[in-house]
Amino acid sequence: MRIIALTNQKGGVGKTTSVTNIGAGLCKLGQKVLLIDLDPQAHLTYSLGFTAHEIEKTVYQLLKAEEPAESTIQKRNGIHLIPANIDLSGAEIELISVAGREFLLKENLVNLLNGNYYDYILLDCPPSLGLLTLNALTTATEVFIPLQTEYLALNGLSKLLQTINVVKKRLNPGIEITGIIATRYDGRKKLNNEVVNKIREHFGDKLFPTLIRDNVSLAEAPSFGMTIFEYKPDSNGATDYLSICQEILNRR
């Protein structure tokens, strides 16, 4: 099982879009996939067509050990999801005094982690480096970092890398950054190509060869509660994400 946290404290870089469509793409390629929404805004949950505020059993109840992981899972078109809703917004304050608070997600997923239920677990982190992201990093075996191919893409990234290094040293020695996903790429723009070159200089072959092209269908699909493969299967977005999924499988 590969447990991958997609994280970047900068918002709007394509974390949720990537979790949604990598999850769906891996399912298309025959993999068993669980997605976990760790963002109180619940964008992943809404993107997959679920009405977050109507769901009673979510990752919030899982973190508080009020529900077993199995009872929080929602299923749709082969994708399994542990959803989030606005209740999660209070988790960081409520759990701050709990002993071992950095390991709550890992401890409460133990039955799934020790079983042979999934090939991939993808964790959608909030755009911050707080307790929820920390729980994702202590649970994950790998980190993917989505980066926009725009000015300031690498700005502030040092803090994220520092956090991952601290987690690796103190909490989860097995975690590694194994993938960089370049998003909103337009090959006609000189700036985009310059940023891709800088990302490649910094991260080398950790940058996936497939660049996610700027594609309006990727922005539209969540409003219909669909993955890109359901909404526009012939779009550049669908082509690019399926290609990245194949690269993920090849890096196993």
N, C-alpha and C positions, 0 to 999 in steps of 0.2 A: 504494500500500500504506500502510495506517495501522498503526503499531506503538505499542501502548498498554500502559503499565505500570500495573498496579493495585497501589497501595501505601498502607500506613499502618503505622507502627511499633507501633501498638496492636493487640494480637491480638483475635480474636473479633468483628471488625467486618463480616465478610462478604466478605473479599477473594476467597478461594477459591470460595465459593458464587457470587460474581458472575462470576469468570472462567469457571467451569464453565458457567453458564447463559447468560451473554452469548455465549460461544462457540457453544453449542448453538443459541441463538436466531438468531444471525447465519447459521448453517448452514441453519436452517429458512427463512430469508429469501433463500436462494440465494447466500450469500457463501462464499468459500473461506477457511477459518480454520485457523491454527496456534496452539496453546496451548503455552506453555513453563513448566514447573514449576521455579521457582528456590528452593523451600523444602525444606530437608533433611528436613522431616517428611513430604514427599511427599503431602500431603492432596489436591492436585489429581489426582495420578496415581491414588490410591485412589478418589477420587470418580468417576472415569471408568471404574471397573471393572477397572483393571490391578493386578496384584500387584507392587508396587514392588520388593520385595526379590528377586524372581525375574528382574528385567530387568537385563541385563548392559550394554547400551549406553544411557546416560542423558546428561543435561546435564552431569554431572560429566566424562565422557569428552570431551564437546564442548569444555568450557572448557579442558581440558588438551591439546586438539588431538590426542587419541588416536583420535578417530573423526570423520569428516565429518558435517555436520548431517544429511544425507539418511539416513544409516544409523542414526540415533538415533530417527527418527520412528516412533511407534506410531499405528495407525489404528483408529478405531471409529465406525461409524455416521456417516461423513462428517466427523468431527472428527479432525484430526491433532494429535498431542501429542508433544513432546519431554519425556520423563518425568524424574523425580528419584527418588533413594532415599537411604538413610542415608549413603552414601559422600560425598554432597555436604556433609555436616557438617564434613568436614576441609578443604574447599576454601579457606576464608578463610585458614587457617594455611599451607597448602601453597603458595598462590599469592601470598602477601603480598610475596615477594621478586622476583616476576616483573616484568620491565619492561613497562610499559603494562598493568598488571593490570586497570585500570578498563575496558579496551576488549576484553577477551578474548572476551566473548559476541558483541559486534558483529563482531570480526574473524573468528570462527569460524562466523558465520552469513552471511558475505559472499555466498556463492553463492545463498542463498535471498533475501537482501535485494536483490540485483541482478537476480534473475529475476522472472518474472511468475507465480509459483506461488500466491501468496495475496493476498487482499484485506485481511485483517486478521491481525496477530500480536498475541496477548495474553500479557503476561508476569505471572505470579503471583509476587509478591515475598514474601520471608519477613518476619515481624513485627520487623524491625530495620532499622537504617540502615547496615549493614556492606557488605562488598565485593560480595556478591551483588546487593543492592539497587542499589548504585552501578553495577554492570554493566548492570542493567536500565535505569537512567536514562540512561546514555550511549548505549544502543541505541535507546530509544524516541523517537518523535516527539511523543507525548502522554502525559499522566498522568491517570488517573482515581483519585479518592480516595474509597473507601467510608467512610461515617461513620454510626455508630449514632445513632438519634434519642433518645439518652439523656443523662443528666447526665454531664459530663466528656467529651462527644464531641469538643469542640474543645480539650480540655486536652492539651497536648503537641504540638498540630498545628504550632505555630510552629517547632519544630525540623525537622519534615519540610519545611515551606515554605522554611526557611533552606537545607536541604540541596539542594532542587531549584534554588533560586536560585544556589547555588554551582556546581552542575553546569552550569546554563545559562551562567554567566559563564565557566567555565574549560574545560568538556569538551564540552558539547553545546548550542550556542547556539540550536538550533531547537526545543528541547523547550518545551512549554507545558502547563499544567494546563487541560484542556478539559472535564472533567466531575467533578461531585461526585455520588455515589450515596448517597442517604439510605436506610438499612436498618433493619429491625426496627421499622417504623412502625406505630403503633396510633392511629388518628384519634380514638379515644374518650379517650385520655389527654392531659390538659392539658400535661404535661411534654413529651411527644413533639411536640406542636404548637409549644410554645415553642422547643424546640431547632431544629425545622425553620425557624422564623422567624429564629433567630440564624444558622443556616447560610446562609440566603438573604440576610440582611443582609451577611454577610461575603463571600460568593462570587457574589452576584447570579445572572445567568442561567447560570452554570456548573453550578448545581444542576439536575439533570434533573427535569423536571416530575413524572415518575412516581416515586412513593415506594414502596420495596419493603416491602410490609406484612409484619408479623410472622406467620409461617406455619409450622406444625409440619412440613408436607410438605417444606419446604426443608431442615430439619434432618434429616429421615429419609432423603431420597433418597441421600445419599452412602453410607450404610450398605449400600445395595443396589447400589452402583456405577453409579447412574443419574443422569442429569440430571433436572431437575424436569419436563421435557416428556415423558420416558419414564415417570417414576414417577407423577406426578399431573398430567396435561395439562390438567385442568379446574380446577386449584387457583388460588388468588390468586397464589401464587408464580410459576406459569407465565404467568399473565396479565400480571403486573407486569414480569417479565424480558423477555417478548416486546415489550411496550410500550417498554421502555428500548432494546431493540435497534432498534426502528423510529426512535426519537429519535436514536440514534447514526448511523444511515444518513442521517437528515435533516440532521444537522450536518456532513455530509461537506464 
